């Protein structure tokens, strides 16, 4: 019971801070997400240190991921041109070339762990900038946080429904090899909660058709579940229960954002194909 209360309080504070940062202003969104990406990468590279020789330079990889987010923010916000990505391209080249001089026995593992972290934790998060900014024909950008906020709310509703229904009715394992506690009943419970919340968005924001909101919620649940399972596979492979201990009752940053990380690129594809066109 105590752990449930701690988890609930942490979740409430987390939701308020994140939703407030997204909705309040583009700068608050930039700051909060920059911190999230840094902490997520720091946690990820910390988990991989036992398999690689990147401990001394892990902070540099964290900053590189934050720079990618900043670069996409500046580009999509029409603050600068695509040349802002050139330093990050040099950074990726450095990651590859630096292994020549490390003289370690695990260069391929080093490449794999470092670049996967940039892909999973930095690139997928950075794609959120393509959701919150819309450009007109004159390449002028507008900060429109509604859809990103909806993504997070659908993820939270899915998590809540999956936890409640799974705890009460869960019998059939969803993917026992990777995550023994997850059930099909929990999955459908989370889907039901998310789909129900999409009708609230359809009522409050009728400019987007109800069935498009419904489709977005379904995409978030499906890919968010896959993101959760991917992170569970990562932890199981590395032999850890939680990715960290930063968030009481929730574990680490990866534990908290695993669903969102995979949901963002899937949502971007859906938004571009079904909502903006």
N, C-alpha and C positions, 0 to 999 in steps of 0.2 A: 504493500500500500504506500509506504514511504517513497519507494522508487517511482511509483506511478505519479505521485504528487510532484516530486522533483522533476520528472519528465514533462509533466503538464506545464509547470511554471516556466521551465526553460523554453518549452515550445512557444508559450504565449509571448514571452519577452522577445524571442527570436523572430516571431511573426511580426510583432509590432515594429521592431527596429528595421527589418528588411522591407516590409511593405511601406513603412514611412519613408525610407531612403529612396525607394523607387518612385513613389508618388510625389514626394515633396519637390525635388529639383534634380536636374541632370547631374549637377556637381555632387550632391549627396549620394546619388546612385553610383557615380564614378568612384568616389572615395570608399564606400562600403564594399562594392564589388572588388575593387582593387585589393582591399584587405582580405576579403574572402579568398581570392585567388592565391595571394601570397601564403596564407595559412594552410590552404588546401595542398598547395605544392610542397610546402615545408613538411607537412605531415606525410605526404606520399613519398618524398625523397628520404625522409627519416625511416620509413618502413623498408625501403629498398637498400639501405646502407649495408645490411648484413650480406647482401648478394653482390654488391658492386664496390667500386673504389671511388665513389663520387662525394664522400663526406665533406672534404675540404672545399668543394666548389658548389655544394647544393644551394647555398644562398644565392649564387649567381643565377642558377636555373630558376629559382623562385622569382627573382627580379626580371628575368627574361620573359616569364609568363605574364607578369604584371604589365610589362612594356607592350606585349601583344594586345592585351585588353585596352591599354591606353591608346595604342595606335589605331585600333578599330573604332574606338570612341571618337577620336579626333577626325578620322576619315569620314565616318558616317555622319558625324555632326557638322561636316563641311568646314571644319576648322583648318584643314590642311589637305594636301594632295596624297596620292597613293605612294609617294616617295617616303612617307612616314614608315612604311613597312621595310624599307631597305636595311635599317639597323638590325631588325629581327632576322632578316635573311642572313646577314653576316653572323649573327648569333648562332643560327642553326649550322652554318658552315663551321663555326668555331667548335661546336659540340662534336662534329664528325672529325675534324682535323686534329683536335687536341688529344685524341686517343693515340695518335702516333707517338706522342711524347710522354704519355703516362707510364709506359712500360709495365702495364698490368697484364695479368693472365686472363682477364675477362673483358676485352674490348667490346665484343658483340653484346654482352649483357649490359655494359655501361651505356652503349648506344640505345639499346632497346628500352631500358628503364627510363633514361633521360627523355628521349623523344616521345615515348608513350605518355609520360607525365605532361609534356607540352601539348600533346594532342588531347588527352582526356580531361585534364584539369584547366588548361589555358585556352586552347582553341575553341572547345565547345562552349565554355563560358563566354568567350569573346564574341561568339555569334549572337549573343543577346543584344549587342549593339545594332545588329541588322534588324532587330525586332523593335527596339525602342525608338529608332530614328527612321523617319520616312523622308525621302527626297522627292522634290517636284522636278519638273522639266528643266528648271534653271539651276539644278543642283543645290538648291537651298533646302536645308534640313529642318524638320520639326521634331521636337521631343514628345513622343506619344507613349506614355508608359502603360497604357491600359492592357495591351495584350501580354506584356511580360508579367504584369501583376496577376493577370488571369492564369497564366501558366503556373505561377507559384501557388495560387489558391487551389487550382485543380490538383496539384501535387499534394498539398496539405490535406485536402479533402480525401484524396485517395488513400493517403497514409492513415488518416483517422478511421475511415471506413474499413480498411483492411485490418487494422489493429482491433477494432471493436468486433466486427463480424468474425474475423479469424479466431479471436480469443473465445468467443461464445460458441461458434459452430464449426470451427475448422477441424476437418477430419481427413480430407484428401490432400496429399502433399502436392504442392505446385512444382517443386524442383528439389526433391529431397537430397540429391547428391551434393548440391551447392548450398542450399538454405533449408534445413530441415523444419524450421518453424513456420515457413510460409505455406499457405494452403490455397486451394482453388476457391474455397468459400470466402477467404479473405480477399482474394483478387476480385471476385465478383462484388463483394461488399464495397471495396474501394471504388470500383467502376461505377456502382450505383450512386455512391455519394458524389462522385465527380460529375456524373451526368446530371444529377439533380441540381447541383450548383450551377451548371451551365445555363439552366433555364432562368436563374436569377440574373445572370449576365445578359441573357437575351431580353429580359424584361427591362433592365436598367439601361441597356445600350442596344436599342432596336435597329441601329444603323447596320449592324451585322445580323444576318438572318439566324433564327434559332437553330436551324439544322447545321449551320457552320460553327456555332458555339458548341453544339453537341459533338460534332466531328473533332473539334480541337480538344475537347475534354477526353474523348476516346483515345486520340493519338497520344496525349500526355500520359494517360494511365498505362497504355501498352508499352510505350518506350521508357516511361519512368520505371516500370516493373523490370524491364530488361536492364536498365541502368543499375537498379538495386541488386539484381542478380550478378551483374558484372563485377560490382564492388565486392559482393560476397565471395565470388570466385577469386578475386585478387587477395582478399584476406585469408581465405582458406589455403591458397597456394603459398602465401607467406607465413602461415601458421599463427595468425593473430585473431583474437576474438573481436576486438574493436580497433578501428584505425587510429584512435587517440582517446584522450580523456578531457578535451577542452570544454565540451558541453555536457553538464551533469544530466544523467538519465538518457543521453542520446549517443554518447561516445565521442567520436572525433568529427572533424569537418567533412571528411569523406563520407562518414556514416550519415550525416545530415543532408548532404547535397548529392548523393549518388543518383537519386532519381532525377533531379533537376538537370544534372550534367548531360544525361542522355536525352532528356525530354526537350532541351532547348534546340538542338539541331533538327530534330524531327518536327518540332513545332514551327521552326522557320520554314522548312520545306512546305508544310501544310499551309501556313499563312501566305506564302508567296503564290502557291498554286490555287488555293481555294478562297482566300479572303481578299487579297490585294488585286487579284486579276478578275 
